[in-house]
Amino acid sequence: MADKRESFPSLEIDGTEVGAALAARQHGDAALAKNGAIGFAFRDASDNVVMPKLNSAGQLPVTSEASGNGKTANGKLVGTQTQADVAVLTLTPDKRYENLDLIVSCFRDSIFELVQVDDATETSHGEFLVGPGCVSLHAKLQEFEILAGSTGTQELIIRGENANATSDMRAIFTIKELV
């Protein structure tokens, strides 16, 4: 017969100064005047238990940003008074994209348009104008979100067109592809 080890519970001091087994604490119990071991745990994406870790300010680090990969497109277009592609980014089918950051510029009056191509369908997501006193425009669209289609050509394009005289146009943009 094997020796069996006795169980030694952790103890707390009760009101009579006598050691007693720790009292269980349940979710929602008020912490006031409670002693005992209180454990906090979270589940990770794999359903494993993980303990919370506080930052240096004693706060739980929380982010609302989804994880993803930055994608960038940039280009230069010789001046034209006909709308043409300045910068083109090929999108991954069925992926969600967010947080668009773009810069467009030209020394002359120009109209830039942000276009999403989903197979044969084009959707305009806005126009950006530059001209005297504003030859470059920076737009950071944090709430911008699109979903690439499943089939065919999937692109995000900045198109440009000079308004009254031709001059080279430039565009660069980044967007986050969510994983």
Backbone as CSV, one residue per row, in Angstrom:
resi,resn,N_x,N_y,N_z,CA_x,CA_y,CA_z,C_x,C_y,C_z
1,MET,0.856,-1.167,0.000,0.000,0.000,0.000,0.905,1.234,0.000
2,ALA,0.612,2.191,-0.873,1.418,3.400,-0.987,0.982,4.421,0.054
3,ASP,1.966,5.197,0.518,1.636,6.272,1.458,0.867,7.354,0.720
4,LYS,-0.183,7.860,1.320,-0.981,8.923,0.718,-0.687,10.218,1.436
5,ARG,-0.415,11.227,0.665,-0.066,12.524,1.205,-1.318,13.254,1.689
6,GLU,-1.239,13.901,2.821,-2.336,14.690,3.378,-2.466,15.990,2.583
7,SER,-3.666,16.480,2.471,-3.915,17.756,1.816,-3.763,18.871,2.846
8,PHE,-2.937,19.873,2.526,-2.747,21.016,3.415,-3.275,22.266,2.728
9,PRO,-4.486,22.674,3.054,-5.038,23.858,2.400,-4.347,25.127,2.879
10,SER,-4.352,26.133,2.017,-3.889,27.449,2.446,-4.819,27.938,3.539
11,LEU,-4.266,28.697,4.477,-5.063,29.136,5.619,-5.212,30.647,5.638
12,GLU,-6.291,31.082,6.255,-6.489,32.488,6.560,-6.864,32.568,8.032
13,ILE,-6.679,33.719,8.606,-7.019,33.912,10.020,-8.484,34.309,10.101
14,ASP,-9.241,33.554,10.865,-10.646,33.923,11.025,-10.791,34.899,12.196
15,GLY,-11.992,35.252,12.547,-12.241,36.240,13.600,-11.760,35.814,14.979
16,THR,-11.488,34.540,15.166,-11.035,34.065,16.470,-9.528,33.860,16.509
17,GLU,-8.831,34.361,15.486,-7.375,34.228,15.383,-6.928,32.789,15.206
18,VAL,-7.802,31.956,14.666,-7.489,30.557,14.416,-7.399,30.376,12.900
19,GLY,-6.420,29.577,12.452,-6.287,29.319,11.021,-7.466,28.530,10.497
20,ALA,-8.007,28.954,9.391,-9.125,28.266,8.753,-8.844,28.189,7.260
21,ALA,-9.436,27.219,6.616,-9.257,27.083,5.165,-9.788,28.339,4.470
22,LEU,-9.122,28.715,3.394,-9.561,29.889,2.627,-11.007,29.723,2.172
23,ALA,-11.748,30.796,2.252,-13.119,30.783,1.765,-13.099,31.009,0.258
24,ALA,-13.976,30.369,-0.419,-14.063,30.550,-1.869,-14.661,31.908,-2.182
25,ARG,-14.229,32.472,-3.259,-14.773,33.732,-3.740,-15.339,33.491,-5.128
26,GLN,-16.518,33.978,-5.333,-17.186,33.791,-6.616,-17.238,35.106,-7.378
27,HIS,-17.363,35.002,-8.682,-17.522,36.179,-9.528,-18.709,36.999,-9.032
28,GLY,-18.501,38.268,-8.851,-19.572,39.139,-8.391,-19.585,39.377,-6.902
29,ASP,-18.817,38.611,-6.097,-18.739,38.850,-4.653,-18.156,40.233,-4.392
30,ALA,-18.697,40.934,-3.399,-18.113,42.207,-2.987,-16.788,41.923,-2.293
31,ALA,-15.770,42.740,-2.556,-14.439,42.511,-2.000,-14.310,43.032,-0.571
32,LEU,-15.237,43.875,-0.120,-15.156,44.492,1.194,-15.094,43.436,2.304
33,ALA,-14.089,43.529,3.141,-13.900,42.656,4.312,-13.754,41.188,3.947
34,LYS,-13.268,40.905,2.781,-13.054,39.517,2.373,-11.568,39.215,2.397
35,ASN,-11.207,38.085,2.920,-9.839,37.587,2.882,-9.814,36.444,1.892
36,GLY,-8.637,35.983,1.597,-8.550,34.757,0.819,-7.906,34.953,-0.526
37,ALA,-7.714,33.849,-1.177,-7.094,33.840,-2.492,-8.150,34.162,-3.531
38,ILE,-7.897,35.197,-4.260,-8.802,35.577,-5.334,-8.003,35.470,-6.619
39,GLY,-8.425,34.673,-7.552,-7.702,34.498,-8.809,-8.463,35.146,-9.946
40,PHE,-7.725,35.806,-10.799,-8.309,36.392,-11.992,-7.621,35.746,-13.178
41,ALA,-8.384,35.281,-14.112,-7.803,34.662,-15.295,-8.644,35.033,-16.513
42,PHE,-8.004,34.993,-17.643,-8.665,35.240,-18.914,-8.402,34.041,-19.813
43,ARG,-9.183,33.938,-20.863,-8.931,32.904,-21.861,-8.342,33.570,-23.089
44,ASP,-7.302,32.945,-23.656,-6.731,33.478,-24.880,-7.487,32.907,-26.076
45,ALA,-7.008,33.211,-27.289,-7.696,32.786,-28.506,-7.752,31.271,-28.641
46,SER,-6.859,30.554,-27.947,-6.844,29.088,-28.005,-7.589,28.462,-26.830
47,ASP,-8.310,29.269,-26.065,-9.051,28.833,-24.885,-8.150,28.353,-23.753
48,ASN,-6.918,28.846,-23.701,-6.023,28.555,-22.594,-6.153,29.652,-21.546
49,VAL,-5.993,29.291,-20.275,-6.077,30.268,-19.196,-4.806,31.105,-19.180
50,VAL,-4.979,32.407,-19.106,-3.851,33.333,-18.983,-4.168,34.314,-17.870
51,MET,-3.150,34.759,-17.181,-3.338,35.725,-16.101,-3.197,37.137,-16.666
52,PRO,-3.982,38.075,-16.158,-3.869,39.447,-16.652,-2.569,40.089,-16.178
53,LYS,-2.022,40.965,-16.994,-0.804,41.697,-16.637,-1.103,43.181,-16.765
54,LEU,-0.765,43.937,-15.739,-1.008,45.370,-15.737,0.181,46.107,-16.333
55,ASN,-0.093,47.289,-16.898,1.013,48.113,-17.387,1.619,48.894,-16.216
56,SER,2.607,49.739,-16.476,3.306,50.442,-15.402,2.407,51.411,-14.638
57,ALA,1.265,51.789,-15.219,0.320,52.683,-14.549,-0.730,51.898,-13.757
58,GLY,-0.585,50.557,-13.689,-1.538,49.738,-12.948,-2.832,49.500,-13.692
59,GLN,-2.814,49.630,-15.013,-4.018,49.460,-15.820,-3.885,48.224,-16.697
60,LEU,-5.030,47.644,-17.032,-5.021,46.566,-18.005,-4.746,47.164,-19.378
61,PRO,-3.748,46.662,-20.084,-3.503,47.186,-21.430,-4.592,46.684,-22.377
62,VAL,-5.297,47.623,-22.979,-6.391,47.282,-23.870,-6.218,48.051,-25.168
63,THR,-6.446,47.387,-26.273,-6.401,48.052,-27.565,-7.652,47.693,-28.337
64,SER,-8.130,48.625,-29.109,-9.287,48.339,-29.946,-8.858,48.078,-31.381
65,GLU,-7.557,48.114,-31.629,-7.069,47.891,-32.980,-6.992,46.413,-33.293
66,ALA,-7.500,46.060,-34.430,-7.391,44.688,-34.891,-5.990,44.455,-35.447
67,SER,-5.532,43.219,-35.368,-4.216,42.938,-35.915,-4.311,42.848,-37.427
68,GLY,-3.241,43.261,-38.081,-3.238,43.238,-39.534,-1.889,43.614,-40.093
69,ASN,-1.836,43.641,-41.401,-0.612,43.970,-42.119,-0.829,45.210,-42.961
70,GLY,0.113,46.141,-42.884,0.030,47.347,-43.687,0.344,47.067,-45.148
71,LYS,-0.434,47.641,-46.030,-0.216,47.540,-47.480,-0.047,48.956,-48.015
72,THR,0.872,49.131,-48.953,1.170,50.461,-49.480,1.193,50.452,-50.995
73,ALA,0.719,51.546,-51.575,0.834,51.764,-53.020,1.231,53.217,-53.228
74,ASN,2.075,53.463,-54.209,2.406,54.846,-54.554,2.680,54.928,-56.036
75,GLY,2.571,56.121,-56.560,2.809,56.280,-57.980,2.900,57.738,-58.389
76,LYS,3.331,57.920,-59.621,3.459,59.242,-60.232,2.859,59.139,-61.624
77,LEU,2.046,60.127,-61.972,1.370,60.144,-63.267,1.749,61.428,-63.991
78,VAL,2.162,61.304,-65.241,2.439,62.475,-66.062,1.128,63.235,-66.231
79,GLY,1.204,64.574,-66.170,0.008,65.396,-66.234,-0.934,65.039,-67.366
80,THR,-2.225,65.021,-67.056,-3.261,64.687,-68.035,-4.577,65.329,-67.609
81,GLN,-5.374,65.678,-68.579,-6.699,66.217,-68.272,-7.778,65.150,-68.464
82,THR,-7.338,63.905,-68.460,-8.224,62.749,-68.508,-7.936,61.914,-67.269
83,GLN,-8.969,61.462,-66.586,-8.761,60.692,-65.360,-7.958,59.427,-65.657
84,ALA,-6.916,59.202,-64.842,-6.058,58.031,-65.016,-5.555,57.566,-63.652
85,ASP,-5.101,56.307,-63.586,-4.612,55.732,-62.333,-3.271,56.340,-61.941
86,VAL,-3.172,56.784,-60.676,-1.914,57.315,-60.139,-1.243,56.257,-59.275
87,ALA,-1.992,55.619,-58.386,-1.459,54.571,-57.503,-2.492,53.457,-57.403
88,VAL,-2.028,52.198,-57.535,-2.925,51.041,-57.549,-2.422,50.000,-56.559
89,LEU,-3.337,49.496,-55.718,-3.019,48.434,-54.769,-3.926,47.247,-55.056
90,THR,-3.324,46.071,-55.268,-4.105,44.848,-55.452,-4.507,44.324,-54.081
91,LEU,-5.813,44.071,-53.921,-6.351,43.585,-52.656,-6.465,42.065,-52.666
92,THR,-6.396,41.462,-51.487,-6.569,40.024,-51.338,-8.070,39.721,-51.271
93,PRO,-8.552,38.794,-52.098,-9.990,38.475,-52.067,-10.476,38.102,-50.670
94,ASP,-11.679,38.550,-50.342,-12.378,38.245,-49.090,-11.695,38.789,-47.840
95,LYS,-10.771,39.712,-47.974,-10.111,40.317,-46.812,-10.760,41.659,-46.497
96,ARG,-10.748,42.003,-45.203,-11.273,43.284,-44.740,-10.091,44.237,-44.588
97,TYR,-10.317,45.506,-44.944,-9.290,46.542,-44.879,-9.827,47.734,-44.102
98,GLU,-8.923,48.403,-43.357,-9.339,49.583,-42.592,-8.174,50.547,-42.433
99,ASN,-8.478,51.725,-41.907,-7.492,52.767,-41.569,-6.673,53.209,-42.776
100,LEU,-7.303,53.944,-43.652,-6.652,54.458,-44.850,-5.903,55.744,-44.532
101,ASP,-4.690,55.841,-45.020,-3.853,57.037,-44.859,-3.324,57.373,-46.248
102,LEU,-3.643,58.560,-46.759,-3.217,58.881,-48.122,-2.653,60.296,-48.221
103,ILE,-1.783,60.476,-49.210,-1.241,61.790,-49.565,-1.324,61.900,-51.080
104,VAL,-1.929,62.990,-51.556,-1.969,63.286,-52.988,-1.369,64.670,-53.187
105,SER,-0.704,64.871,-54.336,-0.098,66.182,-54.577,0.069,66.467,-56.057
106,CYS,0.012,67.762,-56.364,0.234,68.260,-57.717,0.407,69.776,-57.624
107,PHE,1.281,70.332,-58.481,1.501,71.788,-58.471,0.378,72.561,-59.146
108,ARG,-0.558,71.879,-59.822,-1.670,72.539,-60.505,-2.998,72.016,-59.947
109,ASP,-4.086,72.727,-60.247,-5.412,72.287,-59.825,-5.651,70.855,-60.316
110,SER,-5.986,69.969,-59.376,-6.200,68.566,-59.738,-7.270,67.943,-58.860
111,ILE,-7.928,66.945,-59.418,-8.948,66.189,-58.703,-8.460,64.747,-58.611
112,PHE,-8.420,64.225,-57.390,-8.052,62.837,-57.154,-9.289,62.104,-56.651
113,GLU,-9.426,60.855,-57.036,-10.570,60.046,-56.607,-10.068,58.704,-56.080
114,LEU,-10.644,58.266,-54.968,-10.347,56.963,-54.394,-11.416,55.985,-54.870
115,VAL,-10.983,54.940,-55.578,-11.916,54.005,-56.206,-11.582,52.580,-55.775
116,GLN,-12.620,51.826,-55.420,-12.467,50.394,-55.146,-13.020,49.629,-56.334
117,VAL,-12.218,48.690,-56.849,-12.642,47.839,-57.957,-12.936,46.452,-57.391
118,ASP,-14.164,45.993,-57.584,-14.580,44.646,-57.175,-15.087,43.954,-58.424
119,ASP,-14.199,43.200,-59.065,-14.473,42.546,-60.333,-14.803,43.626,-61.362
120,ALA,-16.020,43.699,-61.846,-16.361,44.709,-62.851,-17.042,45.933,-62.235
121,THR,-17.211,45.947,-60.916,-17.916,47.036,-60.248,-16.928,48.003,-59.615
122,GLU,-17.115,49.285,-59.879,-16.273,50.317,-59.276,-17.100,51.148,-58.307
123,THR,-16.522,51.406,-57.133,-17.172,52.228,-56.114,-16.259,53.387,-55.766
124,SER,-16.779,54.596,-55.867,-16.008,55.788,-55.492,-16.157,56.009,-53.991
125,HIS,-15.031,56.177,-53.308,-15.043,56.424,-51.869,-14.691,57.871,-51.535
126,GLY,-14.667,58.734,-52.526,-14.444,60.147,-52.265,-13.456,60.783,-53.216
127,GLU,-13.541,62.119,-53.270,-12.637,62.903,-54.112,-11.835,63.854,-53.238
128,PHE,-10.633,64.163,-53.706,-9.718,65.049,-52.988,-9.196,66.074,-53.984
129,LEU,-9.250,67.344,-53.618,-8.847,68.420,-54.517,-7.589,69.103,-54.012
130,VAL,-6.688,69.431,-54.949,-5.525,70.253,-54.624,-5.492,71.415,-55.606
131,GLY,-4.879,72.503,-55.188,-4.802,73.687,-56.031,-3.912,74.732,-55.391
132,PRO,-4.019,75.987,-55.829,-3.167,77.047,-55.300,-3.241,77.112,-53.776
133,GLY,-2.085,77.127,-53.139,-2.027,77.199,-51.683,-2.146,75.852,-51.005
134,CYS,-2.516,74.829,-51.743,-2.645,73.477,-51.182,-2.246,72.481,-52.258
135,VAL,-0.933,72.328,-52.458,-0.466,71.437,-53.515,-0.349,69.994,-53.041
136,SER,-0.433,69.763,-51.719,-0.434,68.410,-51.162,-1.555,68.295,-50.146
137,LEU,-2.180,67.157,-50.134,-3.266,66.907,-49.193,-3.003,65.577,-48.507
138,HIS,-3.076,65.587,-47.168,-2.904,64.366,-46.372,-4.238,64.071,-45.703
139,ALA,-4.741,62.872,-45.900,-5.998,62.465,-45.273,-5.761,61.155,-44.518
140,LYS,-6.177,61.138,-43.256,-6.054,59.949,-42.411,-7.475,59.543,-42.038
141,LEU,-7.967,58.481,-42.662,-9.355,58.061,-42.495,-9.406,56.815,-41.609
142,GLN,-9.465,57.026,-40.286,-9.437,55.927,-39.327,-10.698,55.072,-39.371
143,GLU,-11.812,55.646,-39.739,-13.076,54.905,-39.763,-13.345,54.256,-41.116
144,PHE,-12.427,54.422,-42.065,-12.590,53.848,-43.396,-12.453,52.333,-43.318
145,GLU,-13.411,51.605,-43.908,-13.366,50.149,-43.895,-14.013,49.615,-45.164
146,ILE,-13.325,48.660,-45.803,-13.882,48.017,-47.000,-13.654,46.507,-46.902
147,LEU,-14.412,45.784,-47.693,-14.256,44.336,-47.809,-13.997,44.030,-49.271
148,ALA,-12.883,43.349,-49.562,-12.596,42.955,-50.939,-13.546,41.840,-51.337
149,GLY,-13.927,41.839,-52.600,-14.825,40.807,-53.102,-14.135,39.456,-53.213
150,SER,-14.896,38.457,-53.622,-14.392,37.087,-53.674,-13.731,36.717,-54.996
151,THR,-14.187,37.317,-56.084,-13.685,36.899,-57.401,-13.321,38.101,-58.252
152,GLY,-12.560,37.833,-59.288,-12.189,38.872,-60.237,-11.143,39.815,-59.677
153,THR,-10.954,40.926,-60.370,-9.973,41.937,-59.981,-10.420,42.645,-58.714
154,GLN,-9.509,42.717,-57.730,-9.779,43.398,-56.460,-8.679,44.440,-56.272
155,GLU,-9.035,45.722,-56.387,-8.037,46.791,-56.305,-8.588,48.003,-55.565
156,LEU,-7.670,48.770,-55.015,-7.966,50.092,-54.475,-7.067,51.038,-55.259
157,ILE,-7.672,52.064,-55.849,-6.955,52.924,-56.791,-7.150,54.390,-56.419
158,ILE,-6.083,55.173,-56.562,-6.213,56.630,-56.545,-6.040,57.074,-57.987
159,ARG,-7.077,57.714,-58.520,-7.053,58.241,-59.884,-6.919,59.753,-59.811
160,GLY,-6.292,60.316,-60.815,-6.115,61.756,-60.832,-6.395,62.352,-62.194
161,GLU,-6.676,63.662,-62.154,-6.955,64.403,-63.384,-6.636,65.877,-63.129
162,ASN,-5.840,66.471,-64.022,-5.566,67.903,-63.917,-6.794,68.668,-64.393
163,ALA,-7.092,69.786,-63.719,-8.309,70.533,-64.032,-8.123,71.501,-65.193
164,ASN,-7.103,72.381,-65.168,-7.008,73.407,-66.205,-5.647,73.483,-66.901
165,ALA,-4.641,72.850,-66.366,-3.322,72.779,-67.003,-2.653,71.509,-66.503
166,THR,-1.818,70.911,-67.329,-1.237,69.639,-66.946,0.019,69.813,-66.102
167,SER,0.162,68.914,-65.133,1.333,68.844,-64.267,1.350,67.451,-63.644
168,ASP,2.536,66.925,-63.377,2.638,65.586,-62.793,1.854,65.489,-61.489
169,MET,1.234,64.334,-61.283,0.466,64.063,-60.064,1.131,62.909,-59.321
170,ARG,1.115,62.977,-58.005,1.709,61.940,-57.158,0.692,61.512,-56.101
171,ALA,0.763,60.223,-55.740,-0.135,59.706,-54.704,0.565,58.562,-53.997
172,ILE,0.317,58.480,-52.693,0.767,57.344,-51.896,-0.331,57.068,-50.878
173,PHE,-0.595,55.802,-50.632,-1.557,55.475,-49.584,-1.189,54.168,-48.930
174,THR,-1.601,54.041,-47.659,-1.429,52.810,-46.899,-2.788,52.429,-46.318
175,ILE,-2.971,51.138,-46.144,-4.203,50.624,-45.563,-3.850,49.329,-44.840
176,LYS,-4.590,49.031,-43.776,-4.324,47.813,-43.008,-5.219,46.681,-43.499
177,GLU,-4.570,45.551,-43.864,-5.290,44.333,-44.210,-5.437,43.512,-42.950
178,LEU,-6.672,43.292,-42.511,-6.909,42.580,-41.259,-6.670,41.088,-41.424
179,VAL,-6.152,40.479,-40.366,-5.904,39.030,-40.403,-6.953,38.295,-39.592
